[in-house]
Amino acid sequence: MKASRIAAAGAVSGIAVLALSAPAFAHVSVQPEGTAAKGGYAVVDFKVPNERDNASTTKLEVSFPTDHPLASVMPQPVPGWKAEVTRSKLDKPLESHGKQLTEVVSKVTWTADGKGVEPGYFQKFPVSIGALPEDTDQLVFKAIQTYSNKEVVRWIEVPQEGQEEPETPAPVLQLAAAEDDAHGAAGSSDAKAEDTGADAQNTAADASASDSGSGDGSDTTARVLGIVGIVVGAAGVGYGVLAGRRRDSGAAA
């Protein structure tokens, strides 16, 4: 009896833990593919899990921050879903690549063409965004999730630092520090390449000079041997002539 009671209590505790922890991992979230650095561009994924056992997610609406408007927002096509981009006018024009923008994308809505996100599955909705602001550490995107049974869940509560996560938190994108200037790194690489090239040229010049010196030494040696050969040959010829004269003189006597 005691063992059965302990097992029952453990089961109840486990169910309670799962129930309490479910909202922490089952809400709509946003994560970058790689790094979302301040001042740069990034592709982010809005991840939508299905929290219901008897309905599918058929619609997702994501509102983009108005306090830090983004000049470029481009959703990637997702099979089985239709994306609709909503643009809104800005109170203050935004400068991007030397141009003044008077309106930006304020919302993207995905609507399922078929069954949508069925129970037990999740779906990612990629979006290219930029340029990311440099005066904040995060961007908040409020999302609305609609199910096939007409239920609507609003993920719009902004998490506050130092406080517990709200029941329906809004997706928050954390921004990384701005990356170093790539031109500086390239310049450093070019300088190293130039130094390496100069060293290679100097080495080649030294090798050429060494080869040239070796050639001159070989030529000098060849000339000396040639002269010695000529002298030896001349001496041999002279000796032969003298020997012939001696023979002729002996025969005449």
PyMOL commands that set and color helices and strands:
alter all, ss='L'
color gray80, all
select helices_A, chain A and resi 2-26+182-252
alter helices_A, ss='H'
color red, helices_A
select strands_A, chain A and resi 29-32+42-49+57-63+72-75+81-96+99-112+122-130+138-140+142-147+152-155+172-174
alter strands_A, ss='S'
color yellow, strands_A
deselect
rebuild
show_as cartoon
